[in-house]
Amino acid sequence: MKEVSAAIIIENDKVLHTRRAPNEKLAGYWEFPGGKRESGENIEECLVRELKEELDIKVEASGIFGVSEYQYDGGSILLIGVRARILYGTPTLSVHDAFEWVPLTQVHQYKLAPADIPLATKLVEEYGKS
């Protein structure tokens, strides 16, 4: 099972979401940005590296928010939501074609990648007070 990091970055009651670009796996789906953990790194190090590579932002990771296990056609993943904050940079897109700061109460209005849905649900339950 692949371990995959997912950034839970909240600013001003909004969470960062990115949309997978055409020709990428899960094209058109929105997700919490992140990526696969490499050998020798912990999940927080993975998140910091992936966000630098994919969005060209520097983040500080600060603990696990939640986990979601999902079986895609290509195999199982363990999606690990990691709390983070942006230290500097503005997202620059490479494997995504859009990013948005989504109000916490509206995360389920987006076409979410299936593995991200449990993390979105937990986010609304914990932070998304109407």
N, C-alpha and C positions, 0 to 999 in steps of 0.2 A: 504494500500500500504506500502510495506517495504521500509525503507530508507537504502541505502547501500553506504558505502564510497568506493572511488577508488583513490588510490595514483597516483598523477602526479609528479613523481620524475625524474628530468632532470639533467644529469651530462654529460659534454663534448658533447653536442648536441645529446645525446642519452637518451631514456626514459626506465625506468624499466618496463618490461613485465614479467608475469608469466603464465605458462601453467597448467591448471587443470589436476590433476593426474587421472589415470584410477580409476574407482569406485567412483569418485566424480561427483556431478552435473556438467554438461557441460564439461565432460572429453575431453581432447584434444584441447579445446579452449584456446586461449591466452586472457589475461585480464590485466587490471591495478589492482594490488593487493589491497585488502581491505576486507570489510565485513559488516554485518548487524549492524545497530545502536541499542543499547540497551536502555531501558527506563532510563531516568535521565542523559544521556550523550549527548553532542552536537556532530556534525558530525566530528569535528577535534579530539575530545577525542576518538571517535569511531575509527578513522583511526589509531591513535597512539596505541591504545589497540590491534586492529586487526593485525597490522604489527608486534607487539611484539609477539603475540600469534602464528601467522601463519609463519612468516619469521625470528623471533628472531632478529629483528633489532629495534633500537630506532630511531624514526624520530621526527622532528619538523614540525607540520602542520602550514601552513601560508595562509589560506584563500581558498575560493571556486574558482575553475577553471571553472566549468561548470556543467550542469546537463543533464541527459538523462532519459526519462521514457520509460519503455519497459514492454510488457505483455508476460511473459513466460507462459508455460502450468500450472505451479504451482502457478501463481499469478503475480501481477504487482509489479515492483520495481521502485523506484526513485533512480537512480545511481548518486551520487554526487561526482564529481571529486574534489579532494582537493590537492592543491599544497603542496609539502612536500620536505624535504631534510633529508638525512640520517645523524644522529649525530654520530652513531657508530654501528658496526656490519656488517657482511656479510650475505646475505640471506641464511637461512637454510630451506630446503623444508620440508613441512608436508602435506598440501592439494594440493600441486603443485608437478610436477615432473621435472620442468625445469624453469629457469629464464634466461633472456637475457637483455642486454642493447641494445636496438634497435635504429638505427639511425632514427631521427625524420622523415625523408623523406621516410622511409620504413615501417612505422607502419601498413599500409594497406596490406602489403604483407603477413601478418600473418592471420591465421584463428581466427578472433576476436570473442569474445562473442558478441551477437547482441546488448546488451545494451551498450557495450563499443565503438561501431562504431562511434556514434556521438561525443564522447569525442576525439577519435583518429582523426576524421576529423577536429575538432576545433584545436587540437594540431598542425596538419600539417599546417593549415591556419595561425596560429599565430607564430609558431616557425620554421616550416620545410622549410626554404628557401633553394632551391637547389643551 
